[in-house]
Amino acid sequence: MPAIDHFAYGFVTPAASYIMSSIGCLLGLLLAARARGTEEGSPLLWLGGAALSIGGTGIWVMHFIAMMGFDVRGTSIRYDVPLTVASALLAVVVVGAGLYLVSRKENSTGALLGGGLLTGLGVAGMHYLGMAAMNMSAHVSYDPLLVGVSVLIAVVAATVALWFSLRVRGALATTGAALLMGLAVNGMHYTGMFAMDVGLHDIASPASGAQGMDFMLPLLVGISLLTLGLLLAIFLSPSEQEMREDAELRSQLRRSRAGDGDHPAGPMGPHAQPSRRHEPSLFDGHDPGH
C-alpha cells in the first residue's frame, strides 16, 4: 500500500490554507454587511463580492493550497484543468445562492436551513470534484463514513456562515466569526482527505494534466488583485450604519414631500384667500429699507 502524506511540507500548507480561508471569510462577511445596509440593486453587487470572497478565496483557494501538501509515494499527481476550474465555479455559485436566499428572507428559519443545506452540499461537491480532478497512476476509493461526516460538517458550517452573514456586526465579532468559519472549512477539507484510500496500479503510467505549481503563480496574482479590489471597495464605501442612516434620511424626506403634496399651496376654491407677497422683515436678516 502506498504511503499517503497529507502534510508533505509539514504544517506550512495547513497554516497557509487556514489563514487564506479566514481572510476570505472575513472579506465575505464585511461585504455581506454592506449588502444589509443597501437598497434596490446594490445588494446584489455586494452579495456577489461576498460569494467570490467566501466561495473563491475562503473555500476553493483554501482547498487548493491544502492540496499542495498532499502526496502519494510512488506516483506523480497532476490536475485536470477543466474539472479544477469547474470546482472553483461551483464553490462561488453555491455560496452566492445561499447568501441570496437568506438575504431575501432574513428572519426565515426555513430559508436559513435550506440555504445552509444547498450551500453545504455544494461545498462538499466542490471538494470531491476537486479530488476527482487529481490524476495519478492509482485507484482512489473513499471511506463512506468519513465522507458522510465531511458532508455533515460542510452543511453545518455553511448554515452557521449564512447566519453570520445576517447577524454578525462589529470588528471583533466579525473577525471571530471568520476565524471559526476558516476552522470549519479546513476541518471539512481534511476530514474528506482522510477518507481517501489509494491503491497503485500494477503498471505505472504517467499522469496527464497540469502540475499543481502551474496554478500557483496565476492563483496568487489573481487573489492579490481580488483582495486589493475588495478591500478598496470596503474602505471607500460607507459603513452599514452610515448606509442605514442615509436610508432613514431619504425615507423621511420622501414622507415629508408626500405630506407637502397633501396640502398644496395656492387657491383651492372660490373662497380661498389670495396669497400675499412676502415682505422682508428683520427676522429674514434683511434691512426693510433696501
C-alpha positions as CSV (number, residue, x, y, z in Angstrom):
1,M,0.0,0.0,0.0
2,P,1.4,3.4,-0.9
3,A,2.2,5.9,1.8
4,I,-0.2,8.9,1.7
5,D,1.2,12.1,3.1
6,H,-1.3,14.8,3.8
7,F,1.4,17.2,5.1
8,A,4.3,16.8,2.7
9,Y,5.5,20.3,3.6
10,G,4.8,20.0,7.3
11,F,2.3,22.4,8.7
12,V,3.1,25.1,6.2
13,T,0.2,24.2,3.9
14,P,-2.5,23.8,6.6
15,A,-1.4,27.0,8.3
16,A,-1.4,28.9,4.9
17,S,-4.8,27.4,4.0
18,Y,-6.3,28.4,7.3
19,I,-5.0,31.9,7.1
20,M,-6.3,32.3,3.5
21,S,-9.6,30.8,4.4
22,S,-10.1,33.1,7.3
23,I,-9.2,36.2,5.2
24,G,-11.6,35.2,2.5
25,C,-14.4,34.6,5.0
26,L,-13.6,37.9,6.8
27,L,-13.9,39.8,3.5
28,G,-17.1,38.0,2.7
29,L,-18.7,38.9,6.0
30,L,-17.7,42.6,5.6
31,L,-19.2,42.6,2.1
32,A,-22.4,40.9,3.3
33,A,-22.7,43.6,6.0
34,R,-22.6,46.2,3.2
35,A,-25.4,44.3,1.4
36,R,-27.6,44.5,4.5
37,G,-27.5,48.3,4.5
38,T,-28.1,49.0,0.8
39,E,-31.3,49.1,-1.2
40,E,-32.5,48.3,-4.7
41,G,-29.9,46.7,-7.0
42,S,-26.7,47.4,-4.9
43,P,-27.1,44.5,-2.5
44,L,-26.6,42.0,-5.4
45,L,-23.2,43.6,-6.1
46,W,-22.1,43.3,-2.5
47,L,-23.5,39.7,-2.3
48,G,-21.6,38.8,-5.4
49,G,-18.4,40.1,-3.9
50,A,-19.2,38.1,-0.7
51,A,-19.7,34.9,-2.7
52,L,-16.5,35.5,-4.5
53,S,-14.6,36.1,-1.3
54,I,-16.1,33.2,0.7
55,G,-16.6,30.7,-2.1
56,G,-13.5,31.6,-4.1
57,T,-10.9,32.6,-1.6
58,G,-12.3,31.2,1.7
59,I,-13.2,27.8,0.3
60,W,-11.7,26.9,-3.0
61,V,-8.3,28.6,-2.6
62,M,-8.0,27.0,0.8
63,H,-8.7,23.6,-0.7
64,F,-6.1,24.1,-3.4
65,I,-3.4,25.3,-1.1
66,A,-4.0,22.4,1.2
67,M,-3.8,20.0,-1.8
68,M,-0.3,21.3,-2.4
69,G,0.7,19.4,0.7
70,F,-0.9,16.1,-0.4
71,D,1.5,13.5,-1.8
72,V,1.3,9.8,-2.7
73,R,4.6,7.9,-2.7
74,G,5.1,6.0,-5.9
75,T,3.1,8.2,-8.3
76,S,3.1,11.8,-9.5
77,I,-0.1,13.9,-9.2
78,R,-1.5,16.1,-11.9
79,Y,-4.6,18.1,-12.2
80,D,-7.4,18.2,-14.8
81,V,-7.7,21.9,-15.5
82,P,-11.4,21.9,-16.6
83,L,-12.5,20.0,-13.6
84,T,-10.4,22.2,-11.3
85,V,-11.9,25.3,-12.8
86,A,-15.4,23.8,-12.5
87,S,-14.9,23.1,-8.8
88,A,-14.0,26.8,-8.3
89,L,-17.1,28.0,-10.1
90,L,-19.3,25.6,-8.1
91,A,-18.0,26.9,-4.8
92,V,-18.7,30.5,-5.8
93,V,-22.2,29.8,-7.3
94,V,-23.5,27.7,-4.3
95,V,-22.2,30.3,-1.8
96,G,-23.8,33.1,-3.8
97,A,-27.1,31.2,-4.0
98,G,-27.1,30.6,-0.2
99,L,-26.4,34.3,0.5
100,Y,-29.1,35.4,-1.9
101,L,-31.7,33.0,-0.4
102,V,-31.2,34.1,3.2
103,S,-30.9,37.8,2.3
104,R,-34.4,37.7,0.7
105,K,-35.9,36.2,3.9
106,E,-33.7,37.4,6.7
107,N,-35.9,36.1,9.5
108,S,-36.9,32.8,8.0
109,T,-35.6,29.7,9.7
110,G,-36.6,27.7,6.7
111,A,-34.6,29.9,4.3
112,L,-31.6,29.6,6.6
113,L,-31.7,25.8,6.8
114,G,-32.5,25.5,3.1
115,G,-29.7,27.8,2.2
116,G,-27.3,26.0,4.5
117,L,-28.2,22.6,3.1
118,L,-27.8,23.9,-0.5
119,T,-24.5,25.6,0.2
120,G,-23.1,22.8,2.3
121,L,-23.9,20.1,-0.3
122,G,-22.4,22.4,-3.0
123,V,-19.2,23.0,-1.0
124,A,-18.9,19.2,-0.4
125,G,-19.4,18.7,-4.1
126,M,-16.7,21.2,-4.8
127,H,-14.3,19.3,-2.6
128,Y,-14.9,15.9,-4.2
129,L,-15.0,17.4,-7.7
130,G,-11.6,18.9,-6.9
131,M,-10.4,15.5,-5.7
132,A,-11.7,13.9,-8.9
133,A,-9.6,16.4,-10.8
134,M,-6.5,14.7,-9.5
135,N,-4.8,12.4,-12.0
136,M,-2.4,9.7,-10.8
137,S,-1.4,6.2,-11.6
138,A,-3.6,4.8,-8.8
139,H,-7.1,3.8,-7.9
140,V,-8.8,6.1,-5.4
141,S,-11.6,5.0,-3.0
142,Y,-13.3,6.6,-0.1
143,D,-14.5,5.6,3.4
144,P,-18.3,6.2,3.2
145,L,-18.5,7.1,6.9
146,L,-15.8,9.8,6.8
147,V,-17.3,11.1,3.6
148,G,-20.7,11.4,5.4
149,V,-19.0,13.2,8.3
150,S,-17.3,15.6,5.9
151,V,-20.6,16.4,4.2
152,L,-22.3,17.0,7.6
153,I,-19.5,19.3,8.6
154,A,-19.9,21.2,5.3
155,V,-23.7,21.6,5.8
156,V,-23.4,22.8,9.4
157,A,-20.5,25.1,8.6
158,A,-22.4,26.6,5.7
159,T,-25.6,27.2,7.8
160,V,-23.5,28.9,10.5
161,A,-21.7,31.0,7.9
162,L,-25.0,32.2,6.4
163,W,-26.3,33.0,9.9
164,F,-23.1,35.0,10.5
165,S,-23.7,36.9,7.2
166,L,-27.1,38.1,8.5
167,R,-26.3,38.8,12.2
168,V,-22.6,39.5,12.9
169,R,-21.7,43.1,13.5
170,G,-18.6,44.9,14.8
171,A,-14.9,44.3,14.0
172,L,-14.3,41.9,16.9
173,A,-17.4,39.7,16.3
174,T,-16.8,39.6,12.5
175,T,-13.1,38.6,13.0
176,G,-14.1,35.9,15.4
177,A,-16.8,34.6,13.1
178,A,-14.3,34.5,10.2
179,L,-11.8,32.5,12.3
180,L,-14.5,30.0,13.2
181,M,-15.5,29.7,9.5
182,G,-11.9,29.1,8.5
183,L,-11.6,26.4,11.1
184,A,-14.8,24.7,9.9
185,V,-13.8,24.8,6.2
186,N,-10.4,23.3,7.0
187,G,-12.0,20.7,9.2
188,M,-14.3,19.7,6.4
189,H,-11.4,19.5,3.9
190,Y,-9.1,17.4,5.9
191,T,-11.9,15.0,7.0
192,G,-12.6,14.4,3.4
193,M,-8.9,13.9,2.6
194,F,-8.6,11.3,5.4
195,A,-11.5,9.4,3.9
196,M,-9.3,8.7,0.8
197,D,-7.6,5.4,0.2
198,V,-5.2,4.9,-2.8
199,G,-4.1,1.8,-4.5
200,L,-1.3,2.0,-7.0
201,H,-1.7,0.4,-10.5
202,D,0.5,-2.6,-11.3
203,I,1.8,-0.8,-14.4
204,A,2.6,2.8,-13.6
205,S,1.7,5.2,-16.4
206,P,2.5,9.0,-16.5
207,A,-0.4,11.1,-15.2
208,S,-1.9,13.6,-17.6
209,G,-2.8,17.2,-16.6
210,A,-1.1,20.2,-15.1
211,Q,1.2,20.3,-12.2
212,G,-0.1,21.9,-9.0
213,M,2.5,24.6,-9.1
214,D,1.3,25.7,-12.5
215,F,-1.7,27.1,-10.8
216,M,0.1,28.8,-8.0
217,L,1.5,31.9,-9.8
218,P,-1.7,33.0,-11.6
219,L,-3.7,32.0,-8.5
220,L,-1.6,34.2,-6.2
221,V,-1.7,37.1,-8.6
222,G,-5.4,36.8,-9.0
223,I,-6.0,36.5,-5.3
224,S,-3.8,39.6,-4.6
225,L,-5.7,41.7,-7.1
226,L,-9.1,40.4,-5.9
227,T,-8.2,41.1,-2.3
228,L,-7.0,44.6,-3.1
229,G,-10.0,45.4,-5.1
230,L,-12.4,44.2,-2.4
231,L,-10.6,46.0,0.4
232,L,-10.7,49.2,-1.6
233,A,-14.4,48.7,-2.2
234,I,-15.0,48.2,1.5
235,F,-12.8,51.2,2.7
236,L,-14.2,53.6,0.1
237,S,-17.9,52.7,0.7
238,P,-20.0,53.9,3.7
239,S,-20.4,51.6,6.6
240,E,-23.6,49.6,7.3
241,Q,-24.6,52.1,10.0
242,E,-24.0,55.0,7.7
243,M,-26.0,53.4,4.9
244,R,-28.9,52.8,7.3
245,E,-28.8,56.4,8.5
246,D,-28.8,57.6,4.9
247,A,-31.7,55.3,4.0
248,E,-33.7,56.6,7.0
249,L,-32.9,60.2,6.0
250,R,-34.2,59.5,2.4
251,S,-37.3,57.9,3.8
252,Q,-38.0,60.9,6.0
253,L,-37.5,63.2,3.0
254,R,-40.0,61.2,0.9
255,R,-42.6,61.2,3.7
256,S,-42.1,65.0,4.1
257,R,-42.6,65.6,0.4
258,A,-45.6,63.3,0.4
259,G,-47.1,65.4,3.3
260,D,-46.5,68.6,1.4
261,G,-48.3,67.2,-1.6
262,D,-51.4,66.6,0.5
263,H,-51.7,70.4,1.2
264,P,-50.7,72.2,-2.0
265,A,-50.2,75.9,-1.9
266,G,-52.4,78.2,-3.9
267,P,-56.2,78.7,-4.4
268,M,-58.4,75.7,-3.5
269,G,-61.7,77.2,-4.4
270,P,-63.7,80.4,-4.8
271,H,-63.4,81.3,-1.2
272,A,-59.6,80.8,-0.9
273,Q,-57.7,83.7,0.4
274,P,-55.3,85.3,-2.1
275,S,-51.7,84.8,-1.3
276,R,-49.7,87.7,-0.1
277,R,-46.3,88.7,-1.3
278,H,-43.8,88.0,1.4
279,E,-42.5,91.3,2.8
280,P,-38.9,91.3,4.1
281,S,-38.5,91.7,7.8
282,L,-35.8,91.8,10.3
283,F,-36.3,88.1,11.0
284,D,-35.1,87.4,7.5
285,G,-31.8,89.1,8.2
286,H,-32.5,91.9,5.6
287,D,-32.9,95.6,6.1
288,P,-36.6,96.5,5.2
289,G,-35.3,99.8,3.8
290,H,-33.5,98.2,1.0
